[in-house]
Amino acid sequence: MLRRRRTGIAFGGGAVRGFAHIGVIKVLQESGIHFDYVVGNSAGSIIGALYAKGMSWQEMVEIAGSIKPVDLLGINFKRRGLFNSDKLELFLGTIFGELTFEDLPTPFRCVAVNLFDGQLVELSSGPIAKAVRASCSVPGFFSPTPYDDQLLVDGGILNSVPADILKKMGADYRVAINLNADRGKFISPKSGMDVLWSAMKIAWNANAFKSLQNVDMVIAPELSSFNHYEIKKLTYLLEAGEQAARAVVDRIARDSRKWKWLF
């Protein structure tokens, strides 16, 4: 029995580096490439959800350019992190409203880690804003996200570029965007923030390798000169993502359409 060959894309985590995803999407959309399945982690869960919603790269740039730290960082009275992630969810609610996974035109999943049992959690139903908040709850930076009977933090602890999930979703051709390919390039930390993000980058690098064995193409923007928390670098991050995508977009277009029908 013939069936159409399906494609999927995974958006990796990387905090503010996530803006580079939009540059990649710009190139893909201008080339007429669309994916059947989407998965994301942390910052990649935000961009992945917007992509699965059908948003254009121009609309994403408009949202990204409007973000201010005060929109995301709430005072944390319970001291479970530097900032309370409740405010992050409120901000995400201004973007996604009451939208659920079931409402999205393109199937989407994001990942988080349950602090109660140490297991990876694949989120695929219910409100988008709540799930994305959980996926973005970087431990130590944001407070964990209560989710049913779980307490969730950033999925990057175990699976920073969750491309392996695309195979389970049904994707035959899989593309992943890795925002932390500058593996091994670490700066001497000048602040507690540098220490936190350097430690996170070590975890992200360590677990990305296995997942990226499950993909046909990895897009890896050159981001070694960008840290993970300077929000004013939007234009430069967009350009880095666009440059990396342009280097491989012709191959993606060719390979993703090869053998369009499968038995």
Buried (B, 14 or more C-beta within 10 A) or exposed (E): EEEEBBBBBBBBBBBBBBBBBBBBBBBBBEBEBEBBBBBBBBBBBBBBBBBBBEBEBEEBBEBBEEBEEEEBBBEBEEEBBBBBBBBBBBBBBEBBEEBBBEEBEBBBBBBBBBBEEEEBBBBBEEBBBBBBBBBBBBBBBBBBBEBEEBBBBBBBBBBBBBBBBBBEBEBBBBBBBBBBBBBEEBEEEEEEBBEBBBBBBEBBBEBBEEBBEBBBBBBBBEBBEBBBBEBEBBEBBBEBBBBBBBEBBEEBBEBBEEEEEEE
